[in-house]
Structure formats: C-alpha cells, structure tokens
Amino acid sequence: MNFKPSASALGLVAVDHFDYIIAGAGAAGLSLAWQISQSPQLADKTVLLLDQEQKVKNDRTWSFWAEKGMEIFPDLLYRSWDQIQFLTPERNLNLHMGNYRYHLIRGEDYHRQLREKLGQEERFVFRQARIEDLGSDAQGGWVKSEAKTYTSSYVFSSLYEKPSAERLKGHIYLLQHFVGHVVRSKEAVFDIHRPVMMDFRVPQLNHPTFMYLMPFSAHEALVEYTLFSPQTLEPSAYEEAIRAYLKTYYALEEYEVLHEERGAIPMTDYAFPSGDDQAVVNIGTAAGMSKASTGYTFYRIQKHSRNIVHQLERGQSPALAQQQSSWKLKMDKLMLHLMLKEGNDTWKIFQELFENNPIHRVLSFLNEETGYFEDLLIMNSVPSAPFIRAVIETGWKFS
Ligand SMILES: Cc1cc2nc3c(=O)[nH]c(=O)nc-3n(C[C@H](O)[C@H](O)[C@H](O)COP(=O)(O)OP(=O)(O)OC[C@H]3O[C@@H](n4cnc5c(N)ncnc54)[C@H](O)[C@@H]3O)c2cc1C
C-alpha cells in the first residue's frame, strides 16, 4: 500500500476538515452561513466560520431598500421607513417609496442574532483566529491560521485587499468614505418619518459630498458625512462637517455622540475576481458586491449568498453565482465617470434622476432590478450634455 503520512498525521500541524470554510464572518460570511442553514439540500454540510474578531462591537449599520414582503431578516430590522428625503440647494424632494421600504439593521444585532441562531446547530463551528493564508489545490480549499490548517471542498473568502495599482490601470477607483455619528439631543429635532438619503446642501469638495441622516426618534439620529472621492479626509473634517450641518439645518449645537462609525467602501469599475478558479470563492466586498456607483453592498450580498446556495444545491460551481451583466457594469462605469468629471455639479445629475423618474424606477435601477427599457428611460432623464460627454469619453457601446 502506498501510504504517505500527511503532515497532520505526523503531528506537525493540526488539520480539520469541513465541507465549507467561511473566511471572515462579517456581513457576507454570516449571510452565506445563514442561507446554507436554510437549505434542506445542504442540511448535512459542515461549516467552519473563521474570524479574527469576536464581532461584538456595533461598528456599522446597514441600510438598504427592498420591496414590501421581500424584507431580508425581518426580525433584525431596527428601523424601516416608507419615504425618503432628497435635498439639494434647489430642491427638497419628499419621496414616497411606493412598493419599497428603506430599512436599517445594526451590525451588532446582525452578528449577535445570526451567531446565536447558527450556533444552535453543531455543524456550524465558529472559531476566532487570524487567517494567515488561504488557497486551493487538487483536493479542495485550505485556510491557515497560526495554530491550524483547515481544509474543505470550498473556501468562501471575504478577506478584502485593495487591488494593486497595476490591476486598477484604466479603471476608476473612488471611495465612498464617511464618518457617522449617532447623536442624541435634548430637543425634539428629527422627523422620524423621513430619513435623508442625500442632502447636497453642504459645500461640495470637488466631488459628490452629502449628508445622510437616519432618524431613530425625534431626539436621536445617525448622521453621516459622506463623499465619493479618491481620498479620505482628515478625521476631524468629518466631525466638523457633521457639527456644522446639525447647527445649520437642525439648530442643534449641544448633543451627545452615542456611537461613531467610519467606512471607506470601494466604488470602482474594476471587475473583482470571483475566486481562484478552483475551490476559493470570493464573497462580499472582496467579490465586488459594493455597487460601483452607489457603494450599497448589503442587499447585493444577500442576493449573492442566495445564488451561491442555489449553485451548491445544483452541484454547480458557486464561483458562477457572481454575475453582474456587462450592461449594468457599463451603466456603473458611466455613472462613476460622471461623478469624477462633474465634480461640484454632480448633485444636479442626482437631482434630475430623482426628480424626473418615479422613485420606484430609481430604486430598482440602483438595485439592478430594472430591464433595458427602464434603464434607457433613466438615461434619458438626466442632463444630456454631461451624459453624452461621458458616453463618448468612456468609449461606451450600446451592446
Ligand atoms: C461603517 C460602515 C457602514 C456601512 N453601511 C452600509 C449600508 O448602510 N448599506 C450597505 O449596503 N453597505 C454598507 N456598508 C458596506 C458593506 O455593506 C459593509 O462593508 C459590509 O460589512 C461588507 O461585508 P463583507 O462581509 O464583505 O466585509 P465585513 O463585514 O467587513 O467582513 C469581513 C470579515 O473578515 C474578517 N477578517 C478580515 N481579515 C481577516 C483575517 N486575516 N483573518 C480573520 N478574519 C479576517 C473581519 O474581521 C470581518 O469580520 C458599510 C460599511 C461600513 C464600513
């Protein structure tokens, strides 16, 4: 018998085998584990979730919109709204969302509840460890932490690294960067019925610059100062902008900051790889789930997880679950180009978009749930001069 003792048999490294390893138990990792747990066809699969953190901090809140009755994690919705506000120096649009609702989930609740629910099944194993390397070979996937090497049929990785300058050549790479404060005031100043999706009345810093305000009560709101630009700002700049905004538009000078969150989400037309073409499959931001033209990621992550599970159920490659149509990618590229070129005037394009279309069309367009015809209506609704310029400059083809 040709028996070759493995490193683990020799006691050099401890190897644990699972059907699936989820590298990074954040938004995408937990979403995928949850979708696996809901699939009767995958009921016998073992899943290891590895993360370097305990994930007990409330380091982010996720907002997204979904059609009524199609809510994701209904138990986890911290707040939901039927209308949104869109403001510019020229307009104050109060938009009733029709068949959509705008939702907010707190990271803390998401992590705690999903970990608790998944932890009730022995086949879902959580381990806290820093992943040092991962990859695949003819036998499947592997993940190395300092203490152990784990193997599996598939590794689903949400470990994100910014693509190299070489890879980004010829692509637009912006960041949606922001600092958000959950503030509490003595005075009742916030309108709990109307979250502010974008308020462009703040000074434009050569790139789209806006405030985002989610009211939790008349006294409490999440206020985020956000830019779509290549570089982040000095930390104090965000805080000062929030302070100035609350003073100018809410007459609020004294307030308590209950919580802070900060982020820099990639907005790029670079096509992130779906994996390593073998057993490693990327998920989350690492798989390009942040929509290039908006930075919204959470909703797309949920769709991606469902698609991965469908692929696994059918015995097909989960790497094929990640497919943005080339048409939608072109639309994103065009919008990114417009943001880069129009600079301080980009808000006018957003204004036309929100003013000249039913809100349902805009929201389904941004969620990539529109067809060609609706997309053409959207394209026709924004100012034609910059749009035509962008079409020419990006070498856009209607094919
Ligand atoms: C503050 C903030 C607010 C956001 N708000 C929204 C929003 O409102 N709507 C929206 O659609 N999107 C939002 N996003 C964007 C996006 O939804 C989130 O970034 C989301 O968390 C991305 O999910 P992910 O699984 O790719 O990454 P993460 O949730 O960051 O998960 C990756 C996990 O990998 C772990 N990890 C990384 N490296 C290692 C390693 N070497 N070893 C072990 N573990 C590792 C991390 O600890 C982390 O838990 C926000 C992002 C931020 C930062």
The ligand as an SDF file (V2000), in Angstrom:
LIG
                    3D

 53 58  0  0  0  0  0  0  0  0999 V2000
  -19.3330   51.6990    8.7490 C   0  0  0  0  0  0  0  0  0  0  0  0
  -19.9020   51.0440    7.5120 C   0  0  0  0  0  0  0  0  0  0  0  0
  -21.2330   51.2470    7.1910 C   0  0  0  0  0  0  0  0  0  0  0  0
  -21.7700   50.6620    6.0430 C   0  0  0  0  0  0  0  0  0  0  0  0
  -23.0740   50.8840    5.7420 N   0  0  0  0  0  0  0  0  0  0  0  0
  -23.6190   50.2870    4.6630 C   0  0  0  0  0  0  0  0  0  0  0  0
  -25.0010   50.4670    4.3660 C   0  0  0  0  0  0  0  0  0  0  0  0
  -25.7050   51.2120    5.0530 O   0  0  0  0  0  0  0  0  0  0  0  0
  -25.5180   49.8090    3.3080 N   0  0  0  0  0  0  0  0  0  0  0  0
  -24.7610   48.9840    2.5210 C   0  0  0  0  0  0  0  0  0  0  0  0
  -25.3010   48.3960    1.5900 O   0  0  0  0  0  0  0  0  0  0  0  0
  -23.4530   48.8310    2.7740 N   0  0  0  0  0  0  0  0  0  0  0  0
  -22.8510   49.4480    3.8100 C   0  0  0  0  0  0  0  0  0  0  0  0
  -21.5260   49.2590    4.0760 N   0  0  0  0  0  0  0  0  0  0  0  0
  -20.7280   48.4870    3.1200 C   0  0  0  0  0  0  0  0  0  0  0  0
  -20.7900   46.9630    3.3280 C   0  0  0  0  0  0  0  0  0  0  0  0
  -22.1240   46.5270    3.4320 O   0  0  0  0  0  0  0  0  0  0  0  0
  -20.0250   46.5220    4.5610 C   0  0  0  0  0  0  0  0  0  0  0  0
  -18.6820   46.9000    4.4630 O   0  0  0  0  0  0  0  0  0  0  0  0
  -20.0950   45.0170    4.7860 C   0  0  0  0  0  0  0  0  0  0  0  0
  -19.7040   44.7750    6.1050 O   0  0  0  0  0  0  0  0  0  0  0  0
  -19.2220   44.2300    3.8090 C   0  0  0  0  0  0  0  0  0  0  0  0
  -19.3370   42.8740    4.1170 O   0  0  0  0  0  0  0  0  0  0  0  0
  -18.1130   41.8760    3.9870 P   0  0  0  0  0  0  0  0  0  0  0  0
  -18.5470   40.5840    4.5390 O   0  0  0  0  0  0  0  0  0  0  0  0
  -17.5350   41.9430    2.6410 O   0  0  0  0  0  0  0  0  0  0  0  0
  -16.9850   42.5070    4.9490 O   0  0  0  0  0  0  0  0  0  0  0  0
  -17.0120   42.5470    6.5280 P   0  0  0  0  0  0  0  0  0  0  0  0
  -18.3790   42.6710    7.0450 O   0  0  0  0  0  0  0  0  0  0  0  0
  -16.0010   43.5930    6.8980 O   0  0  0  0  0  0  0  0  0  0  0  0
  -16.4630   41.1080    6.9380 O   0  0  0  0  0  0  0  0  0  0  0  0
  -15.1270   40.6960    6.7150 C   0  0  0  0  0  0  0  0  0  0  0  0
  -14.6900   39.9300    7.9480 C   0  0  0  0  0  0  0  0  0  0  0  0
  -13.3950   39.3760    7.7280 O   0  0  0  0  0  0  0  0  0  0  0  0
  -12.6660   39.4480    8.9310 C   0  0  0  0  0  0  0  0  0  0  0  0
  -11.2470   39.3780    8.5720 N   0  0  0  0  0  0  0  0  0  0  0  0
  -10.5500   40.2290    7.7830 C   0  0  0  0  0  0  0  0  0  0  0  0
   -9.2660   39.8180    7.6780 N   0  0  0  0  0  0  0  0  0  0  0  0
   -9.1590   38.6780    8.4070 C   0  0  0  0  0  0  0  0  0  0  0  0
   -8.0890   37.7800    8.6690 C   0  0  0  0  0  0  0  0  0  0  0  0
   -6.8600   37.9410    8.1600 N   0  0  0  0  0  0  0  0  0  0  0  0
   -8.3370   36.7250    9.4800 N   0  0  0  0  0  0  0  0  0  0  0  0
   -9.5680   36.5150   10.0130 C   0  0  0  0  0  0  0  0  0  0  0  0
  -10.6130   37.3210    9.7830 N   0  0  0  0  0  0  0  0  0  0  0  0
  -10.4160   38.3960    8.9790 C   0  0  0  0  0  0  0  0  0  0  0  0
  -13.0810   40.7670    9.5600 C   0  0  0  0  0  0  0  0  0  0  0  0
  -12.8810   40.7570   10.9570 O   0  0  0  0  0  0  0  0  0  0  0  0
  -14.5550   40.8240    9.1670 C   0  0  0  0  0  0  0  0  0  0  0  0
  -15.3930   40.3220   10.1980 O   0  0  0  0  0  0  0  0  0  0  0  0
  -20.9590   49.8480    5.2020 C   0  0  0  0  0  0  0  0  0  0  0  0
  -19.6140   49.6670    5.5320 C   0  0  0  0  0  0  0  0  0  0  0  0
  -19.0780   50.2580    6.6690 C   0  0  0  0  0  0  0  0  0  0  0  0
  -17.6170   50.0610    6.9800 C   0  0  0  0  0  0  0  0  0  0  0  0
  1  2  1  0
  2  3  1  0
  2 52  2  0
  3  4  2  0
  4  5  1  0
  4 50  1  0
  5  6  2  0
  6  7  1  0
  6 13  1  0
  7  8  2  0
  7  9  1  0
  9 10  1  0
 10 11  2  0
 10 12  1  0
 12 13  2  0
 13 14  1  0
 14 15  1  0
 14 50  1  0
 15 16  1  0
 16 17  1  0
 16 18  1  0
 18 19  1  0
 18 20  1  0
 20 21  1  0
 20 22  1  0
 22 23  1  0
 23 24  1  0
 24 25  2  0
 24 26  1  0
 24 27  1  0
 27 28  1  0
 28 29  2  0
 28 30  1  0
 28 31  1  0
 31 32  1  0
 32 33  1  0
 33 34  1  0
 33 48  1  0
 34 35  1  0
 35 36  1  0
 35 46  1  0
 36 37  1  0
 36 45  1  0
 37 38  2  0
 38 39  1  0
 39 40  1  0
 39 45  2  0
 40 41  1  0
 40 42  2  0
 42 43  1  0
 43 44  2  0
 44 45  1  0
 46 47  1  0
 46 48  1  0
 48 49  1  0
 50 51  2  0
 51 52  1  0
 52 53  1  0
M  END
$$$$
